[in-house]
Amino acid sequence: MPTERLPHLDWPFLQDHHRALARDLDTWAATNVADIHSDDVDADCRALVRILGKAGWLRHAVAGTAHGGSSDTLDTRTLCLIRETLARHNGLADFAFAMQGLGSGAISIDGSPEQKARYLPRVAKGEAISAFALSEPEAGSDVAAMACAARLDGDHYVLDGEKTWISNGGIADLYVVFARTGEAPGSRGISAFIIEAGTPGFDIAERIDVIAPHPLARLRFTNCRVPVTQRIGAAGEGFKVAMRTLDVFRTSVAAAALGFGRRALDEALLRATTRRMFGQVLADFQLTQAKLAQMATTIDGAALLTYRAAWQRDQGRNVTREAAMAKMAATEGAQTVIDAAVQLWGGQGVVSDQPVERLYREIRSLRIYEGATEVQQLIIARELLKDVREGQAG
């Protein structure tokens, strides 16, 4: 999609350096990542991480210029623009970028100087692949139900338990793992650790295949000894570490959905203006025009919510409600847009590995991970009711 057909780049939420980055990445991605699709998803993902690192795009996924980052803080609008752009070109490229950021985000935000110096430069260069290990078989959205435990034993912690649905599981070089350390009940007794692949007692229990292939696994820890120096932040502060990390990247999930939705609209426009039927093209039918109008409006509405949330966070504001609104609207809206694009493509729309068929598979997981739509609804309602109750109390 030519960047002149992306008018949101001119919105006041963005600055000139954001606009330049998006246009440069769009040109680069069209040549370097669009055609990377094979039957070996692990190899593709490793290749994409190397390519993104070599080209300098992963510098934006880590914080700290001294550690290879493009700036000293993670810029939410930059993350969103990169994810949106990559998702339009190649869903796995978006995944590779996002996981470098999410997987190392806790280190960028709360890591010690030694941890940052050891890991972030390699992540930024694409020389090390990172992963974020929070979910468990019985603890996904309900983090307080976490069972994976870490007990202190001298100058080490000993981890036992499992994690599942871990993106980059099986190919990552380092994992940020959250485990219950027992300082307090519920979410207040969790700590975060950096665990390197190959650490004794840590193994990949199962690789998980999903409809849009990407590296995914269940992790197992059995008497896994980790030095205290590998803990991120203070003991018992892991939940806060996780939430601070997710707060940065949740809005970028909405941006990835926008990228998928924009690509679907582009494919729908191509089909509508070239597919002949009953002596005219699809675009001549009012039903088609109405569908295209709804698709475009859905995308723009979600984009406004997304870049509002990103801008607000970059101004240092709390965006709990705004990020939840953006993620819900963008992922649900993109699902609707992509479904409409498949319908316009007819039989070709369900042929394996066609663009809209890939998009149909890619979008589905975004409505679940980093907080399912239902969880976002609860968050939005909770924030609304909190404002009302605080007003009544005042």
Secondary structure, 3 states (H helix, E strand, C coil): CCHHHCHHHHCCCCCHHHHHHHHHHHHHHHHHCCCCCCCCHHHHHHHHHHHHHHCCHHHHHCCCHHHCCCCCCCCHHHHHHHHHHHHHHCHHHHHHHHHHHHHHHHHHHHCCHHHHHHHHHHHHHCCCCEEEECCECCECCCHHHCCCEEEEECCEEEEEEEEEEEECCCCCCEEEEEEECCCCCHHHHEEEEEEECCCCCEEEEEECCCCCCCCEEEEEEEEEEEEHHHEECCCCEHHHHHHHHHHHHHHHHHHHHHHHHHHHHHHHHHHHHHCEECCEEHHHCHHHHHHHHHHHHHHHHHHHHHHHHHHHHHCCCCCHHHHHHHHHHHHHHHHHHHHHHHHHHHHHHHCCCCHHHHHHHHHHHHCCCCCCHHHHHHHHHHHHHHHHHHHHHC
